[in-house]
Amino acid sequence: FIDPLNGKPYYYVQSTSDTLFKIDEHFRYFGITIVDLGCCRVIEHLQHGTPVFVGCIFTSASKMDPYIQQLPNEYNFTSRN
């Protein structure tokens, strides 16, 4: 994925329990937190809790593009300007 804080691609080959540790504090700006359950970490949305898919879309498409305009209706989320 592309790290939204610095715009650089993030590659990680091995899976460990500390994968999300370094970026935990930065997630608060997106309205999500990382909950440490001991055996793993879980992404939790502050408004919706844990049973949601959390993701960010970064694109160079115009906000007026018909496909971008349709996203909030199609996926039932609120776009932030």
Residue frames as a rotation matrix with the C-alpha (Angstrom) as fourth column:
PHE 1
0.578 0.816 0.000 0.00
0.816 -0.578 0.000 0.00
0.000 0.000 -1.000 0.00
ILE 2
-0.156 -0.568 0.808 0.99
0.413 -0.780 -0.469 3.65
0.897 0.261 0.357 -0.21
ASP 3
-0.349 -0.031 -0.937 1.70
0.929 -0.142 -0.341 5.22
-0.123 -0.989 0.078 3.17
PRO 4
0.490 0.655 0.575 -0.61
0.742 -0.659 0.119 8.26
0.457 0.368 -0.810 3.29
LEU 5
0.802 -0.195 -0.564 1.73
0.340 -0.627 0.701 10.11
-0.491 -0.754 -0.437 5.65
ASN 6
-0.048 -0.900 -0.434 4.72
-0.183 -0.419 0.889 10.21
-0.982 0.122 -0.145 3.34
GLY 7
0.588 0.401 -0.703 3.42
-0.718 -0.142 -0.682 8.98
-0.373 0.905 0.204 -0.04
LYS 8
-0.436 -0.830 -0.348 5.95
-0.899 0.423 0.115 6.16
0.052 0.363 -0.930 -0.22
PRO 9
0.353 0.540 -0.764 5.08
-0.486 0.804 0.343 2.53
0.799 0.251 0.546 -1.01
TYR 10
-0.036 -0.279 0.960 5.13
-0.967 0.252 0.037 0.19
-0.252 -0.926 -0.279 1.98
TYR 11
0.262 0.034 -0.964 6.28
-0.494 0.864 -0.103 -3.37
0.829 0.503 0.243 1.38
TYR 12
-0.123 -0.304 0.945 6.36
-0.959 0.281 -0.034 -6.02
-0.255 -0.910 -0.326 4.05
VAL 13
-0.265 -0.084 -0.961 7.22
-0.623 0.776 0.103 -9.62
0.736 0.625 -0.258 3.26
GLN 14
-0.737 -0.065 -0.673 7.08
0.373 0.792 -0.484 -11.28
0.564 -0.608 -0.559 6.69
SER 15
0.288 0.883 0.369 4.11
-0.126 -0.348 0.929 -11.17
0.949 -0.314 0.011 9.02
THR 16
-0.688 -0.464 -0.557 4.83
0.511 0.234 -0.827 -10.36
0.515 -0.854 0.076 12.66
SER 17
0.173 0.799 -0.576 2.84
0.983 -0.102 0.154 -9.01
0.064 -0.593 -0.803 15.58
ASP 18
-0.088 -0.256 -0.963 4.57
0.493 -0.851 0.181 -5.61
-0.866 -0.459 0.201 15.34
THR 19
-0.454 -0.072 0.888 3.62
0.888 -0.120 0.444 -4.81
0.074 0.990 0.118 11.74
LEU 20
0.353 0.702 0.618 1.13
0.592 -0.679 0.433 -2.09
0.724 0.213 -0.656 12.78
PHE 21
0.358 -0.195 -0.913 3.09
0.904 -0.174 0.391 -0.88
-0.236 -0.965 0.114 15.80
LYS 22
-0.625 -0.770 -0.128 5.11
0.709 -0.629 0.320 1.83
-0.327 0.110 0.939 14.07
ILE 23
-0.829 0.333 0.449 2.10
0.109 -0.692 0.713 3.53
0.549 0.640 0.538 12.47
ASP 24
-0.310 0.744 -0.592 -0.36
0.932 0.360 -0.035 3.12
0.187 -0.562 -0.805 15.34
GLU 25
-0.359 0.126 -0.925 -0.33
0.515 -0.800 -0.309 6.80
-0.779 -0.587 0.222 16.41
HIS 26
-0.934 -0.059 -0.351 -0.86
-0.235 -0.640 0.732 8.03
-0.268 0.766 0.584 12.87
PHE 27
-0.712 0.701 0.031 -4.11
0.563 0.545 0.621 6.09
0.419 0.460 -0.783 12.46
ARG 28
-0.333 0.622 -0.709 -5.92
0.743 -0.291 -0.603 8.38
-0.581 -0.727 -0.365 14.88
TYR 29
-0.688 0.037 -0.725 -6.04
-0.321 -0.912 0.257 11.05
-0.651 0.409 0.639 12.15
PHE 30
-0.794 0.409 -0.449 -8.17
-0.353 0.291 0.889 8.67
0.494 0.865 -0.087 10.07
GLY 31
0.024 0.870 0.493 -10.60
-0.968 -0.103 0.229 7.93
0.250 -0.482 0.840 12.92
ILE 32
0.743 0.178 -0.645 -9.27
-0.112 0.983 0.142 4.44
0.660 -0.033 0.750 13.65
THR 33
0.282 -0.664 0.693 -7.16
-0.950 -0.094 0.297 2.87
-0.132 -0.742 -0.657 16.37
ILE 34
-0.098 -0.381 -0.919 -5.09
-0.355 0.876 -0.325 -0.28
0.930 0.295 -0.221 16.69
VAL 35
0.601 0.368 0.710 -6.24
-0.794 0.179 0.580 -2.51
0.087 -0.913 0.399 19.56
ASP 36
-0.464 -0.825 -0.322 -3.57
-0.695 0.564 -0.446 -4.84
0.550 0.017 -0.835 20.94
LEU 37
0.635 0.772 0.020 -5.20
-0.663 0.531 0.527 -8.15
0.396 -0.348 0.849 21.87
GLY 38
0.358 -0.599 0.716 -1.95
-0.610 0.431 0.665 -9.77
-0.707 -0.675 -0.212 22.95
CYS 39
0.015 -0.314 0.949 -1.84
0.435 0.857 0.277 -12.40
-0.900 0.409 0.149 20.21
CYS 40
-0.331 -0.071 0.941 -2.58
0.931 -0.187 0.314 -9.91
0.153 0.980 0.128 17.43
ARG 41
-0.781 0.131 -0.611 -3.61
0.059 -0.958 -0.281 -6.34
-0.622 -0.255 0.740 16.68
VAL 42
-0.152 0.835 0.528 -7.03
0.968 0.233 -0.090 -5.35
-0.199 0.498 -0.844 15.36
ILE 43
-0.944 -0.046 0.325 -7.98
0.158 -0.932 0.326 -2.21
0.288 0.359 0.888 13.44
GLU 44
-0.247 0.884 -0.398 -10.97
0.929 0.100 -0.355 -0.57
-0.274 -0.457 -0.846 15.12
HIS 45
-0.439 0.221 0.871 -13.02
0.408 -0.815 0.412 2.30
0.801 0.536 0.268 13.73
LEU 46
-0.994 -0.053 -0.098 -13.86
0.112 -0.429 -0.896 4.79
0.005 -0.902 0.433 16.47
GLN 47
-0.496 0.866 -0.059 -17.44
-0.861 -0.499 -0.093 5.32
-0.110 0.005 0.994 15.25
HIS 48
0.316 0.689 -0.652 -18.35
-0.819 0.545 0.179 1.81
0.479 0.477 0.737 14.02
GLY 49
0.556 -0.154 0.817 -16.25
-0.584 0.627 0.516 -0.53
-0.591 -0.764 0.259 16.18
THR 50
-0.420 -0.872 0.251 -14.43
-0.489 0.450 0.747 -3.60
-0.765 0.191 -0.615 14.88
PRO 51
-0.092 0.349 0.933 -16.93
0.503 0.825 -0.259 -5.33
-0.860 0.445 -0.251 12.52
VAL 52
0.875 0.327 -0.357 -16.08
-0.110 -0.583 -0.805 -3.03
-0.471 0.744 -0.474 9.60
PHE 53
0.317 -0.787 0.530 -13.54
0.948 0.263 -0.177 -2.96
0.000 0.559 0.829 6.81
VAL 54
0.622 -0.200 -0.757 -11.26
0.106 -0.936 0.335 0.04
-0.776 -0.288 -0.561 7.26
GLY 55
-0.003 -0.656 0.755 -9.62
0.964 0.199 0.177 1.49
-0.266 0.728 0.631 4.22
CYS 56
0.139 -0.039 -0.990 -8.49
-0.050 -0.998 0.032 4.70
-0.989 0.045 -0.141 2.59
ILE 57
0.514 0.024 0.857 -8.67
0.834 0.219 -0.506 5.62
-0.200 0.975 0.092 -1.06
PHE 58
0.036 -0.561 -0.827 -5.96
-0.052 -0.828 0.559 7.86
-0.998 0.023 -0.059 -2.48
THR 59
0.196 0.110 0.974 -6.36
0.912 0.344 -0.222 8.84
-0.360 0.933 -0.033 -6.11
SER 60
-0.814 -0.449 -0.368 -5.47
0.253 -0.845 0.471 11.55
-0.522 0.290 0.802 -8.57
ALA 61
-0.431 0.742 0.512 -9.00
0.819 0.084 0.567 11.44
0.378 0.665 -0.644 -10.01
SER 62
-0.781 0.235 0.579 -11.05
-0.243 -0.968 0.065 14.61
0.576 -0.090 0.812 -9.86
LYS 63
-0.841 0.533 0.092 -13.74
0.008 0.182 -0.983 14.86
-0.541 -0.826 -0.157 -7.16
MET 64
-0.065 0.844 -0.532 -16.15
-0.776 -0.378 -0.504 15.55
-0.627 0.380 0.680 -10.02
ASP 65
-0.815 -0.249 -0.523 -15.34
-0.536 0.669 0.515 12.29
0.222 0.700 -0.679 -11.85
PRO 66
0.139 0.979 -0.147 -18.60
-0.816 0.197 0.544 10.27
0.562 0.044 0.826 -12.23
TYR 67
0.158 -0.137 -0.978 -17.01
0.238 0.966 -0.097 7.14
0.958 -0.218 0.185 -10.75
ILE 68
-0.844 -0.504 -0.183 -15.78
0.324 -0.208 -0.923 9.04
0.427 -0.838 0.339 -7.68
GLN 69
-0.606 0.696 0.384 -19.16
-0.745 -0.666 0.031 10.74
0.278 -0.267 0.923 -7.28
GLN 70
0.287 0.776 -0.561 -20.89
-0.533 0.616 0.580 7.33
0.796 0.133 0.590 -7.26
LEU 71
-0.522 -0.616 -0.589 -18.68
0.077 0.654 -0.752 5.76
0.849 -0.439 -0.294 -4.55
PRO 72
-0.897 0.167 0.410 -20.52
-0.441 -0.242 -0.864 7.16
-0.045 -0.956 0.291 -1.48
ASN 73
0.078 0.994 -0.074 -23.88
-0.995 0.072 -0.073 5.94
-0.068 0.079 0.995 -2.83
GLU 74
0.300 0.007 -0.954 -22.63
-0.497 0.855 -0.150 2.55
0.814 0.519 0.260 -3.93
TYR 75
-0.314 -0.562 -0.766 -20.74
0.357 0.677 -0.643 1.70
0.880 -0.475 -0.012 -0.75
ASN 76
0.644 0.759 -0.100 -22.81
0.381 -0.204 0.902 3.66
0.664 -0.619 -0.420 1.78
PHE 77
-0.007 -0.646 -0.763 -20.09
0.977 -0.168 0.133 5.85
-0.214 -0.745 0.632 3.24
THR 78
0.911 0.301 -0.283 -19.59
0.283 -0.954 -0.102 9.57
-0.300 0.013 -0.954 3.67
SER 79
0.251 -0.829 0.500 -16.90
0.817 -0.095 -0.569 11.23
0.519 0.552 0.653 1.62
ARG 80
0.520 -0.179 -0.835 -14.74
0.556 -0.672 0.490 13.78
-0.649 -0.719 -0.250 3.45
ASN 81
0.869 -0.159 0.468 -13.52
0.323 -0.535 -0.780 16.80
0.375 0.830 -0.414 1.51
